[in-house]
């Protein structure tokens, strides 16, 4: 997507809503917004895929942390994963509302 062209305010609001609704409905809210608008907006499609890739990646990191709790390091890593997920969700929502694409760090791209 060309970052020089500002997406319309409705698209920016929907893209930001993908991240904001994730605080209330981790999976369902963002999925519904993305499925309803992915064909109408390249910008919303980008952020929907980015969020779902983020969710998949950080779920894997959380599962690994839970397993690592056996050797106690997981107690620390689960907190780090949680704090990073919270911060990156807020940053992504702000960037989406500003009309910018944002690639969340440490995410493996399952959906392209």
Biopython code that builds the backbone (N, CA, C, O; Angstrom):
import numpy as np
from Bio.PDB.StructureBuilder import StructureBuilder

atoms = [
    (1, "UNK", "N", (0.835, -1.174, 0.000)),
    (1, "UNK", "CA", (0.000, 0.000, 0.000)),
    (1, "UNK", "C", (0.877, 1.232, 0.000)),
    (1, "UNK", "O", (1.911, 1.265, 0.667)),
    (2, "UNK", "N", (0.477, 2.227, -0.731)),
    (2, "UNK", "CA", (1.222, 3.468, -0.842)),
    (2, "UNK", "C", (0.960, 4.337, 0.381)),
    (2, "UNK", "O", (-0.179, 4.728, 0.633)),
    (3, "UNK", "N", (2.017, 4.644, 1.150)),
    (3, "UNK", "CA", (1.843, 5.419, 2.373)),
    (3, "UNK", "C", (1.660, 6.904, 2.091)),
    (3, "UNK", "O", (1.286, 7.648, 2.998)),
    (4, "UNK", "N", (1.909, 7.360, 0.868)),
    (4, "UNK", "CA", (1.755, 8.771, 0.549)),
    (4, "UNK", "C", (0.290, 9.177, 0.460)),
    (4, "UNK", "O", (-0.043, 10.337, 0.702)),
    (5, "UNK", "N", (-0.576, 8.252, 0.122)),
    (5, "UNK", "CA", (-2.001, 8.525, 0.003)),
    (5, "UNK", "C", (-2.678, 8.175, 1.316)),
    (5, "UNK", "O", (-2.630, 7.028, 1.761)),
    (6, "UNK", "N", (-3.308, 9.167, 1.936)),
    (6, "UNK", "CA", (-3.968, 8.953, 3.229)),
    (6, "UNK", "C", (-5.279, 8.212, 3.015)),
    (6, "UNK", "O", (-6.116, 8.650, 2.226)),
    (7, "UNK", "N", (-5.467, 7.091, 3.710)),
    (7, "UNK", "CA", (-6.750, 6.371, 3.613)),
    (7, "UNK", "C", (-7.878, 7.239, 4.188)),
    (7, "UNK", "O", (-7.634, 8.086, 5.047)),
    (8, "UNK", "N", (-9.099, 7.030, 3.717)),
    (8, "UNK", "CA", (-10.233, 7.788, 4.254)),
    (8, "UNK", "C", (-10.388, 7.549, 5.756)),
    (8, "UNK", "O", (-9.952, 6.521, 6.276)),
    (9, "UNK", "N", (-11.004, 8.495, 6.441)),
    (9, "UNK", "CA", (-11.120, 8.409, 7.901)),
    (9, "UNK", "C", (-11.888, 7.165, 8.356)),
    (9, "UNK", "O", (-11.578, 6.610, 9.410)),
    (10, "UNK", "N", (-12.878, 6.718, 7.587)),
    (10, "UNK", "CA", (-13.619, 5.515, 7.964)),
    (10, "UNK", "C", (-12.702, 4.291, 7.973)),
    (10, "UNK", "O", (-12.780, 3.460, 8.878)),
    (11, "UNK", "N", (-11.842, 4.183, 6.974)),
    (11, "UNK", "CA", (-10.910, 3.062, 6.898)),
    (11, "UNK", "C", (-9.899, 3.121, 8.039)),
    (11, "UNK", "O", (-9.568, 2.095, 8.633)),
    (12, "UNK", "N", (-9.411, 4.318, 8.342)),
    (12, "UNK", "CA", (-8.457, 4.476, 9.440)),
    (12, "UNK", "C", (-9.104, 4.092, 10.767)),
    (12, "UNK", "O", (-8.479, 3.439, 11.602)),
    (13, "UNK", "N", (-10.356, 4.498, 10.956)),
    (13, "UNK", "CA", (-11.076, 4.180, 12.190)),
    (13, "UNK", "C", (-11.307, 2.671, 12.319)),
    (13, "UNK", "O", (-11.139, 2.107, 13.400)),
    (14, "UNK", "N", (-11.688, 2.027, 11.230)),
    (14, "UNK", "CA", (-11.900, 0.577, 11.261)),
    (14, "UNK", "C", (-10.601, -0.183, 11.516)),
    (14, "UNK", "O", (-10.588, -1.165, 12.258)),
    (15, "UNK", "N", (-9.515, 0.268, 10.903)),
    (15, "UNK", "CA", (-8.217, -0.377, 11.123)),
    (15, "UNK", "C", (-7.791, -0.231, 12.588)),
    (15, "UNK", "O", (-7.303, -1.186, 13.192)),
    (16, "UNK", "N", (-7.975, 0.951, 13.150)),
    (16, "UNK", "CA", (-7.651, 1.164, 14.566)),
    (16, "UNK", "C", (-8.577, 0.327, 15.451)),
    (16, "UNK", "O", (-8.151, -0.189, 16.485)),
    (17, "UNK", "N", (-9.831, 0.194, 15.049)),
    (17, "UNK", "CA", (-10.802, -0.588, 15.827)),
    (17, "UNK", "C", (-10.416, -2.063, 15.903)),
    (17, "UNK", "O", (-10.755, -2.744, 16.871)),
    (18, "UNK", "N", (-9.721, -2.550, 14.904)),
    (18, "UNK", "CA", (-9.250, -3.939, 14.939)),
    (18, "UNK", "C", (-8.396, -4.152, 16.187)),
    (18, "UNK", "O", (-8.555, -5.144, 16.899)),
    (19, "UNK", "N", (-7.495, -3.216, 16.441)),
    (19, "UNK", "CA", (-6.600, -3.347, 17.594)),
    (19, "UNK", "C", (-7.318, -3.033, 18.908)),
    (19, "UNK", "O", (-7.124, -3.731, 19.903)),
    (20, "UNK", "N", (-8.140, -1.995, 18.914)),
    (20, "UNK", "CA", (-8.826, -1.585, 20.147)),
    (20, "UNK", "C", (-9.807, -2.659, 20.611)),
    (20, "UNK", "O", (-9.874, -2.966, 21.802)),
    (21, "UNK", "N", (-10.568, -3.232, 19.675)),
    (21, "UNK", "CA", (-11.526, -4.275, 20.082)),
    (21, "UNK", "C", (-10.821, -5.528, 20.603)),
    (21, "UNK", "O", (-11.422, -6.336, 21.309)),
    (22, "UNK", "N", (-9.563, -5.680, 20.255)),
    (22, "UNK", "CA", (-8.830, -6.854, 20.738)),
    (22, "UNK", "C", (-8.674, -6.840, 22.255)),
    (22, "UNK", "O", (-8.464, -7.893, 22.857)),
    (23, "UNK", "N", (-8.771, -5.672, 22.885)),
    (23, "UNK", "CA", (-8.694, -5.609, 24.343)),
    (23, "UNK", "C", (-9.944, -6.204, 24.991)),
    (23, "UNK", "O", (-9.903, -6.645, 26.140)),
    (24, "UNK", "N", (-11.051, -6.213, 24.255)),
    (24, "UNK", "CA", (-12.319, -6.705, 24.790)),
    (24, "UNK", "C", (-12.671, -8.096, 24.272)),
    (24, "UNK", "O", (-13.182, -8.936, 25.013)),
    (25, "UNK", "N", (-12.393, -8.325, 23.001)),
    (25, "UNK", "CA", (-12.640, -9.636, 22.384)),
    (25, "UNK", "C", (-11.381, -9.985, 21.600)),
    (25, "UNK", "O", (-11.234, -9.589, 20.444)),
    (26, "UNK", "N", (-10.506, -10.698, 22.208)),
    (26, "UNK", "CA", (-9.169, -10.947, 21.660)),
    (26, "UNK", "C", (-9.193, -11.372, 20.189)),
    (26, "UNK", "O", (-8.378, -10.903, 19.394)),
    (27, "UNK", "N", (-10.107, -12.240, 19.835)),
    (27, "UNK", "CA", (-10.095, -12.824, 18.494)),
    (27, "UNK", "C", (-11.321, -12.450, 17.665)),
    (27, "UNK", "O", (-11.189, -12.079, 16.499)),
    (28, "UNK", "N", (-12.499, -12.543, 18.250)),
    (28, "UNK", "CA", (-13.752, -12.402, 17.498)),
    (28, "UNK", "C", (-13.951, -11.003, 16.929)),
    (28, "UNK", "O", (-14.251, -10.862, 15.744)),
    (29, "UNK", "N", (-13.793, -9.976, 17.741)),
    (29, "UNK", "CA", (-14.007, -8.593, 17.285)),
    (29, "UNK", "C", (-13.129, -8.219, 16.095)),
    (29, "UNK", "O", (-13.638, -7.804, 15.054)),
    (30, "UNK", "N", (-11.804, -8.365, 16.247)),
    (30, "UNK", "CA", (-10.925, -8.046, 15.117)),
    (30, "UNK", "C", (-11.212, -8.897, 13.872)),
    (30, "UNK", "O", (-11.147, -8.406, 12.745)),
    (31, "UNK", "N", (-11.529, -10.178, 14.092)),
    (31, "UNK", "CA", (-11.818, -11.064, 12.963)),
    (31, "UNK", "C", (-13.064, -10.597, 12.212)),
    (31, "UNK", "O", (-13.075, -10.580, 10.981)),
    (32, "UNK", "N", (-14.106, -10.222, 12.941)),
    (32, "UNK", "CA", (-15.344, -9.765, 12.298)),
    (32, "UNK", "C", (-15.099, -8.507, 11.477)),
    (32, "UNK", "O", (-15.531, -8.420, 10.328)),
    (33, "UNK", "N", (-14.404, -7.530, 12.064)),
    (33, "UNK", "CA", (-14.108, -6.283, 11.327)),
    (33, "UNK", "C", (-13.317, -6.604, 10.071)),
    (33, "UNK", "O", (-13.634, -6.109, 8.990)),
    (34, "UNK", "N", (-12.294, -7.427, 10.209)),
    (34, "UNK", "CA", (-11.457, -7.755, 9.059)),
    (34, "UNK", "C", (-12.243, -8.497, 7.977)),
    (34, "UNK", "O", (-12.138, -8.164, 6.797)),
    (35, "UNK", "N", (-13.024, -9.497, 8.372)),
    (35, "UNK", "CA", (-13.782, -10.272, 7.378)),
    (35, "UNK", "C", (-14.822, -9.419, 6.659)),
    (35, "UNK", "O", (-15.064, -9.611, 5.468)),
    (36, "UNK", "N", (-15.437, -8.481, 7.371)),
    (36, "UNK", "CA", (-16.460, -7.639, 6.751)),
    (36, "UNK", "C", (-15.878, -6.597, 5.798)),
    (36, "UNK", "O", (-16.529, -6.223, 4.823)),
    (37, "UNK", "N", (-14.670, -6.127, 6.065)),
    (37, "UNK", "CA", (-14.125, -4.998, 5.299)),
    (37, "UNK", "C", (-12.876, -5.298, 4.483)),
    (37, "UNK", "O", (-12.371, -4.414, 3.792)),
    (38, "UNK", "N", (-12.364, -6.531, 4.547)),
    (38, "UNK", "CA", (-11.099, -6.814, 3.861)),
    (38, "UNK", "C", (-11.182, -6.648, 2.345)),
    (38, "UNK", "O", (-10.190, -6.291, 1.711)),
    (39, "UNK", "N", (-12.338, -6.900, 1.764)),
    (39, "UNK", "CA", (-12.481, -6.755, 0.309)),
    (39, "UNK", "C", (-12.765, -5.319, -0.108)),
    (39, "UNK", "O", (-12.585, -4.962, -1.272)),
    (40, "UNK", "N", (-13.209, -4.497, 0.836)),
    (40, "UNK", "CA", (-13.539, -3.102, 0.525)),
    (40, "UNK", "C", (-12.359, -2.158, 0.715)),
    (40, "UNK", "O", (-12.321, -1.082, 0.119)),
    (41, "UNK", "N", (-11.394, -2.558, 1.544)),
    (41, "UNK", "CA", (-10.312, -1.654, 1.890)),
    (41, "UNK", "C", (-8.991, -2.400, 2.003)),
    (41, "UNK", "O", (-8.847, -3.314, 2.815)),
    (42, "UNK", "N", (-8.044, -2.007, 1.191)),
    (42, "UNK", "CA", (-6.703, -2.591, 1.248)),
    (42, "UNK", "C", (-6.040, -2.254, 2.589)),
    (42, "UNK", "O", (-5.278, -3.052, 3.134)),
    (43, "UNK", "N", (-6.339, -1.069, 3.105)),
    (43, "UNK", "CA", (-5.764, -0.621, 4.375)),
    (43, "UNK", "C", (-6.280, -1.465, 5.545)),
    (43, "UNK", "O", (-5.496, -1.900, 6.388)),
    (44, "UNK", "N", (-7.582, -1.694, 5.599)),
    (44, "UNK", "CA", (-8.169, -2.526, 6.651)),
    (44, "UNK", "C", (-7.683, -3.969, 6.496)),
    (44, "UNK", "O", (-7.416, -4.644, 7.491)),
    (45, "UNK", "N", (-7.570, -4.438, 5.266)),
    (45, "UNK", "CA", (-7.067, -5.789, 5.016)),
    (45, "UNK", "C", (-5.645, -5.942, 5.553)),
    (45, "UNK", "O", (-5.325, -6.951, 6.182)),
    (46, "UNK", "N", (-4.797, -4.951, 5.310)),
    (46, "UNK", "CA", (-3.414, -4.989, 5.807)),
    (46, "UNK", "C", (-3.394, -5.102, 7.332)),
    (46, "UNK", "O", (-2.712, -5.961, 7.891)),
    (47, "UNK", "N", (-4.147, -4.227, 7.995)),
    (47, "UNK", "CA", (-4.126, -4.219, 9.462)),
    (47, "UNK", "C", (-4.810, -5.456, 10.053)),
    (47, "UNK", "O", (-4.412, -5.923, 11.120)),
    (48, "UNK", "N", (-5.815, -5.983, 9.387)),
    (48, "UNK", "CA", (-6.444, -7.216, 9.847)),
    (48, "UNK", "C", (-5.471, -8.382, 9.808)),
    (48, "UNK", "O", (-5.383, -9.156, 10.760)),
    (49, "UNK", "N", (-4.743, -8.506, 8.709)),
    (49, "UNK", "CA", (-3.743, -9.569, 8.589)),
    (49, "UNK", "C", (-2.619, -9.364, 9.602)),
    (49, "UNK", "O", (-2.139, -10.316, 10.217)),
    (50, "UNK", "N", (-2.213, -8.115, 9.763)),
    (50, "UNK", "CA", (-1.138, -7.818, 10.717)),
    (50, "UNK", "C", (-1.561, -8.214, 12.131)),
    (50, "UNK", "O", (-0.782, -8.810, 12.875)),
    (51, "UNK", "N", (-2.804, -7.880, 12.495)),
    (51, "UNK", "CA", (-3.266, -8.234, 13.843)),
    (51, "UNK", "C", (-3.355, -9.749, 14.022)),
    (51, "UNK", "O", (-2.936, -10.276, 15.053)),
    (52, "UNK", "N", (-3.890, -10.443, 13.042)),
    (52, "UNK", "CA", (-4.024, -11.901, 13.174)),
    (52, "UNK", "C", (-2.658, -12.585, 13.224)),
    (52, "UNK", "O", (-2.478, -13.551, 13.966)),
    (53, "UNK", "N", (-1.694, -12.094, 12.440)),
    (53, "UNK", "CA", (-0.333, -12.616, 12.533)),
    (53, "UNK", "C", (0.261, -12.334, 13.910)),
    (53, "UNK", "O", (0.944, -13.179, 14.487)),
    (54, "UNK", "N", (-0.004, -11.150, 14.421)),
    (54, "UNK", "CA", (0.442, -10.762, 15.762)),
    (54, "UNK", "C", (-0.159, -11.690, 16.814)),
    (54, "UNK", "O", (0.545, -12.164, 17.706)),
    (55, "UNK", "N", (-1.449, -11.946, 16.710)),
    (55, "UNK", "CA", (-2.137, -12.816, 17.666)),
    (55, "UNK", "C", (-1.556, -14.232, 17.635)),
    (55, "UNK", "O", (-1.308, -14.829, 18.684)),
    (56, "UNK", "N", (-1.342, -14.759, 16.445)),
    (56, "UNK", "CA", (-0.768, -16.102, 16.309)),
    (56, "UNK", "C", (0.638, -16.142, 16.914)),
    (56, "UNK", "O", (0.959, -17.042, 17.690)),
    (57, "UNK", "N", (1.461, -15.177, 16.563)),
    (57, "UNK", "CA", (2.845, -15.149, 17.043)),
    (57, "UNK", "C", (2.919, -15.046, 18.558)),
    (57, "UNK", "O", (3.638, -15.808, 19.206)),
    (58, "UNK", "N", (2.181, -14.110, 19.116)),
    (58, "UNK", "CA", (2.270, -13.893, 20.561)),
    (58, "UNK", "C", (1.565, -14.997, 21.355)),
    (58, "UNK", "O", (1.874, -15.199, 22.530)),
    (59, "UNK", "N", (0.641, -15.701, 20.741)),
    (59, "UNK", "CA", (0.060, -16.882, 21.380)),
    (59, "UNK", "C", (1.115, -17.986, 21.476)),
    (59, "UNK", "O", (1.218, -18.671, 22.493)),
    (60, "UNK", "N", (1.889, -18.148, 20.415)),
    (60, "UNK", "CA", (2.985, -19.127, 20.430)),
    (60, "UNK", "C", (4.011, -18.733, 21.491)),
    (60, "UNK", "O", (4.468, -19.583, 22.255)),
    (61, "UNK", "N", (4.379, -17.443, 21.543)),
    (61, "UNK", "CA", (5.348, -16.996, 22.548)),
    (61, "UNK", "C", (4.818, -17.233, 23.966)),
    (61, "UNK", "O", (5.579, -17.596, 24.863)),
    (62, "UNK", "N", (3.530, -17.030, 24.164)),
    (62, "UNK", "CA", (2.922, -17.257, 25.481)),
    (62, "UNK", "C", (2.948, -18.737, 25.841)),
    (62, "UNK", "O", (3.244, -19.096, 26.981)),
    (63, "UNK", "N", (2.642, -19.593, 24.877)),
    (63, "UNK", "CA", (2.665, -21.038, 25.121)),
    (63, "UNK", "C", (4.077, -21.505, 25.469)),
    (63, "UNK", "O", (4.264, -22.327, 26.366)),
    (64, "UNK", "N", (5.050, -20.982, 24.764)),
    (64, "UNK", "CA", (6.449, -21.328, 25.067)),
    (64, "UNK", "C", (6.805, -20.867, 26.479)),
    (64, "UNK", "O", (7.485, -21.583, 27.215)),
    (65, "UNK", "N", (6.348, -19.678, 26.853)),
    (65, "UNK", "CA", (6.610, -19.162, 28.198)),
    (65, "UNK", "C", (5.978, -20.043, 29.267)),
    (65, "UNK", "O", (6.575, -20.282, 30.317)),
    (66, "UNK", "N", (4.768, -20.522, 28.995)),
    (66, "UNK", "CA", (4.105, -21.410, 29.958)),
    (66, "UNK", "C", (4.917, -22.690, 30.144)),
    (66, "UNK", "O", (5.094, -23.162, 31.267)),
    (67, "UNK", "N", (5.403, -23.241, 29.048)),
    (67, "UNK", "CA", (6.233, -24.449, 29.142)),
    (67, "UNK", "C", (7.524, -24.137, 29.904)),
    (67, "UNK", "O", (7.994, -24.955, 30.696)),
    (68, "UNK", "N", (8.096, -22.952, 29.663)),
    (68, "UNK", "CA", (9.342, -22.577, 30.344)),
    (68, "UNK", "C", (9.151, -22.298, 31.831)),
    (68, "UNK", "O", (10.128, -22.168, 32.568)),
    (69, "UNK", "N", (7.907, -22.205, 32.273)),
    (69, "UNK", "CA", (7.671, -22.010, 33.706)),
    (69, "UNK", "C", (8.148, -23.204, 34.525)),
    (69, "UNK", "O", (8.361, -23.095, 35.732)),
    (70, "UNK", "N", (8.309, -24.322, 33.871)),
    (70, "UNK", "CA", (8.843, -25.518, 34.542)),
    (70, "UNK", "C", (10.247, -25.226, 35.083)),
    (70, "UNK", "O", (10.619, -25.689, 36.161)),
    (71, "UNK", "N", (11.013, -24.455, 34.321)),
    (71, "UNK", "CA", (12.364, -24.105, 34.773)),
    (71, "UNK", "C", (12.436, -22.650, 35.260)),
    (71, "UNK", "O", (13.514, -22.059, 35.320)),
    (72, "UNK", "N", (11.298, -22.097, 35.597)),
    (72, "UNK", "CA", (11.140, -20.784, 36.221)),
    (72, "UNK", "C", (11.389, -19.576, 35.318)),
    (72, "UNK", "O", (10.887, -18.494, 35.623)),
    (73, "UNK", "N", (12.129, -19.706, 34.239)),
    (73, "UNK", "CA", (12.361, -18.555, 33.359)),
    (73, "UNK", "C", (11.063, -18.082, 32.711)),
    (73, "UNK", "O", (10.927, -16.910, 32.361)),
    (74, "UNK", "N", (10.113, -19.001, 32.556)),
    (74, "UNK", "CA", (8.832, -18.656, 31.945)),
    (74, "UNK", "C", (8.044, -17.637, 32.735)),
    (74, "UNK", "O", (7.230, -16.912, 32.164)),
    (75, "UNK", "N", (8.268, -17.564, 34.043)),
    (75, "UNK", "CA", (7.596, -16.563, 34.873)),
    (75, "UNK", "C", (7.999, -15.159, 34.409)),
    (75, "UNK", "O", (7.182, -14.239, 34.403)),
    (76, "UNK", "N", (9.233, -15.014, 34.031)),
    (76, "UNK", "CA", (9.722, -13.715, 33.537)),
    (76, "UNK", "C", (9.273, -13.489, 32.093)),
    (76, "UNK", "O", (8.793, -12.408, 31.753)),
    (77, "UNK", "N", (9.429, -14.511, 31.245)),
    (77, "UNK", "CA", (9.111, -14.318, 29.823)),
    (77, "UNK", "C", (7.616, -14.081, 29.578)),
    (77, "UNK", "O", (7.255, -13.369, 28.641)),
    (78, "UNK", "N", (6.743, -14.668, 30.408)),
    (78, "UNK", "CA", (5.310, -14.444, 30.200)),
    (78, "UNK", "C", (4.958, -12.985, 30.472)),
    (78, "UNK", "O", (4.103, -12.413, 29.796)),
    (79, "UNK", "N", (5.614, -12.389, 31.456)),
    (79, "UNK", "CA", (5.399, -10.962, 31.734)),
    (79, "UNK", "C", (5.919, -10.101, 30.582)),
    (79, "UNK", "O", (5.273, -9.131, 30.184)),
    (80, "UNK", "N", (7.071, -10.456, 30.058)),
    (80, "UNK", "CA", (7.641, -9.698, 28.937)),
    (80, "UNK", "C", (6.722, -9.788, 27.721)),
    (80, "UNK", "O", (6.446, -8.777, 27.077)),
    (81, "UNK", "N", (6.255, -10.978, 27.409)),
    (81, "UNK", "CA", (5.346, -11.174, 26.270)),
    (81, "UNK", "C", (4.071, -10.351, 26.469)),
    (81, "UNK", "O", (3.611, -9.692, 25.537)),
    (82, "UNK", "N", (3.504, -10.383, 27.662)),
    (82, "UNK", "CA", (2.276, -9.635, 27.942)),
    (82, "UNK", "C", (2.460, -8.132, 27.815)),
    (82, "UNK", "O", (1.621, -7.447, 27.231)),
    (83, "UNK", "N", (3.549, -7.621, 28.357)),
    (83, "UNK", "CA", (3.818, -6.177, 28.281)),
    (83, "UNK", "C", (4.053, -5.748, 26.833)),
    (83, "UNK", "O", (3.531, -4.724, 26.391)),
    (84, "UNK", "N", (4.836, -6.529, 26.102)),
    (84, "UNK", "CA", (5.090, -6.201, 24.691)),
    (84, "UNK", "C", (3.800, -6.244, 23.879)),
    (84, "UNK", "O", (3.564, -5.368, 23.046)),
    (85, "UNK", "N", (2.971, -7.243, 24.111)),
    (85, "UNK", "CA", (1.705, -7.344, 23.370)),
    (85, "UNK", "C", (0.833, -6.124, 23.648)),
    (85, "UNK", "O", (0.233, -5.572, 22.725)),
    (86, "UNK", "N", (0.756, -5.700, 24.896)),
    (86, "UNK", "CA", (-0.035, -4.527, 25.266)),
    (86, "UNK", "C", (0.493, -3.270, 24.578)),
    (86, "UNK", "O", (-0.276, -2.512, 23.987)),
    (87, "UNK", "N", (1.796, -3.053, 24.655)),
    (87, "UNK", "CA", (2.408, -1.858, 24.055)),
    (87, "UNK", "C", (2.246, -1.863, 22.546)),
    (87, "UNK", "O", (1.842, -0.856, 21.964)),
    (88, "UNK", "N", (2.558, -2.988, 21.900)),
    (88, "UNK", "CA", (2.483, -3.048, 20.438)),
    (88, "UNK", "C", (1.048, -2.904, 19.931)),
    (88, "UNK", "O", (0.834, -2.376, 18.840)),
    (89, "UNK", "N", (0.069, -3.361, 20.698)),
    (89, "UNK", "CA", (-1.334, -3.188, 20.302)),
    (89, "UNK", "C", (-1.707, -1.710, 20.308)),
    (89, "UNK", "O", (-2.368, -1.235, 19.385)),
    (90, "UNK", "N", (-1.295, -0.990, 21.326)),
    (90, "UNK", "CA", (-1.585, 0.443, 21.400)),
    (90, "UNK", "C", (-0.876, 1.199, 20.281)),
    (90, "UNK", "O", (-1.478, 2.044, 19.620)),
    (91, "UNK", "N", (0.402, 0.894, 20.069)),
    (91, "UNK", "CA", (1.156, 1.564, 19.006)),
    (91, "UNK", "C", (0.516, 1.289, 17.643)),
    (91, "UNK", "O", (0.376, 2.202, 16.829)),
    (92, "UNK", "N", (0.129, 0.044, 17.394)),
    (92, "UNK", "CA", (-0.491, -0.306, 16.106)),
    (92, "UNK", "C", (-1.819, 0.418, 15.917)),
    (92, "UNK", "O", (-2.125, 0.860, 14.809)),
    (93, "UNK", "N", (-2.610, 0.547, 16.976)),
    (93, "UNK", "CA", (-3.887, 1.271, 16.874)),
    (93, "UNK", "C", (-3.650, 2.729, 16.524)),
    (93, "UNK", "O", (-4.354, 3.288, 15.682)),
    (94, "UNK", "N", (-2.675, 3.346, 17.153)),
    (94, "UNK", "CA", (-2.358, 4.753, 16.873)),
    (94, "UNK", "C", (-1.864, 4.913, 15.437)),
    (94, "UNK", "O", (-2.298, 5.820, 14.726)),
    (95, "UNK", "N", (-0.964, 4.041, 15.013)),
    (95, "UNK", "CA", (-0.433, 4.114, 13.638)),
    (95, "UNK", "C", (-1.555, 3.907, 12.618)),
    (95, "UNK", "O", (-1.597, 4.595, 11.598)),
    (96, "UNK", "N", (-2.457, 2.970, 12.885)),
    (96, "UNK", "CA", (-3.572, 2.727, 11.961)),
    (96, "UNK", "C", (-4.462, 3.966, 11.879)),
    (96, "UNK", "O", (-4.888, 4.352, 10.791)),
    (97, "UNK", "N", (-4.741, 4.583, 13.011)),
    (97, "UNK", "CA", (-5.583, 5.779, 13.016)),
    (97, "UNK", "C", (-4.898, 6.952, 12.305)),
    (97, "UNK", "O", (-5.563, 7.816, 11.735)),
    (98, "UNK", "N", (-3.574, 6.970, 12.344)),
    (98, "UNK", "CA", (-2.816, 8.000, 11.625)),
    (98, "UNK", "C", (-2.759, 7.718, 10.127)),
    (98, "UNK", "O", (-2.287, 8.551, 9.353)),
    (99, "UNK", "N", (-3.238, 6.545, 9.719)),
    (99, "UNK", "CA", (-3.231, 6.203, 8.298)),
    (99, "UNK", "C", (-1.938, 5.571, 7.835)),
    (99, "UNK", "O", (-1.637, 5.577, 6.641)),
    (100, "UNK", "N", (-1.168, 5.025, 8.764)),
    (100, "UNK", "CA", (0.127, 4.440, 8.424)),
    (100, "UNK", "C", (0.109, 2.930, 8.621)),
    (100, "UNK", "O", (-0.599, 2.401, 9.478)),
    (101, "UNK", "N", (0.901, 2.261, 7.809)),
    (101, "UNK", "CA", (1.099, 0.828, 7.996)),
    (101, "UNK", "C", (2.114, 0.643, 9.104)),
    (101, "UNK", "O", (3.036, 1.446, 9.246)),
    (102, "UNK", "N", (1.952, -0.407, 9.889)),
    (102, "UNK", "CA", (2.871, -0.679, 10.992)),
    (102, "UNK", "C", (3.109, -2.175, 11.064)),
    (102, "UNK", "O", (2.172, -2.968, 11.153)),
    (103, "UNK", "N", (4.364, -2.541, 11.026)),
    (103, "UNK", "CA", (4.721, -3.961, 11.155)),
    (103, "UNK", "C", (5.130, -4.198, 12.595)),
    (103, "UNK", "O", (6.154, -3.690, 13.051)),
    (104, "UNK", "N", (4.334, -4.963, 13.300)),
    (104, "UNK", "CA", (4.580, -5.245, 14.709)),
    (104, "UNK", "C", (5.840, -6.097, 14.827)),
    (104, "UNK", "O", (5.983, -7.097, 14.124)),
    (105, "UNK", "N", (6.763, -5.701, 15.723)),
    (105, "UNK", "CA", (8.007, -6.467, 15.867)),
    (105, "UNK", "C", (7.773, -7.891, 16.363)),
    (105, "UNK", "O", (6.803, -8.169, 17.067)),
    (106, "UNK", "N", (8.677, -8.780, 15.982)),
    (106, "UNK", "CA", (8.712, -10.172, 16.425)),
    (106, "UNK", "C", (7.528, -11.008, 15.954)),
    (106, "UNK", "O", (7.185, -12.010, 16.583)),
    (107, "UNK", "N", (6.908, -10.606, 14.862)),
    (107, "UNK", "CA", (5.745, -11.326, 14.328)),
    (107, "UNK", "C", (6.189, -12.122, 13.115)),
    (107, "UNK", "O", (6.840, -11.594, 12.213)),
    (108, "UNK", "N", (5.823, -13.424, 13.102)),
    (108, "UNK", "CA", (6.049, -14.180, 11.872)),
    (108, "UNK", "C", (4.776, -14.096, 11.037)),
    (108, "UNK", "O", (3.663, -14.209, 11.552)),
    (109, "UNK", "N", (4.965, -13.897, 9.754)),
    (109, "UNK", "CA", (3.860, -13.624, 8.843)),
    (109, "UNK", "C", (3.265, -14.931, 8.319)),
    (109, "UNK", "O", (3.796, -15.537, 7.388)),
    (110, "UNK", "N", (2.164, -15.354, 8.923)),
    (110, "UNK", "CA", (1.457, -16.543, 8.479)),
    (110, "UNK", "C", (0.499, -16.153, 7.354)),
    (110, "UNK", "O", (0.434, -16.821, 6.322)),
    (111, "UNK", "N", (-0.235, -15.072, 7.565)),
    (111, "UNK", "CA", (-1.159, -14.544, 6.547)),
    (111, "UNK", "C", (-0.416, -13.480, 5.755)),
    (111, "UNK", "O", (0.179, -12.566, 6.326)),
    (112, "UNK", "N", (-0.455, -13.605, 4.460)),
    (112, "UNK", "CA", (0.259, -12.634, 3.623)),
    (112, "UNK", "C", (-0.696, -11.788, 2.842)),
    (112, "UNK", "O", (-0.270, -10.917, 2.084)),
]
sb = StructureBuilder()
sb.init_structure("model")
sb.init_model(0)
sb.init_chain("A")
sb.init_seg("    ")
for serial, (resi, resn, name, xyz) in enumerate(atoms, 1):
    if name == "N":
        sb.init_residue(resn, " ", resi, " ")
    sb.init_atom(name, np.array(xyz, "f"), 0.0, 1.0, " ", f" {name:<3s}", serial, name[0])
structure = sb.get_structure()
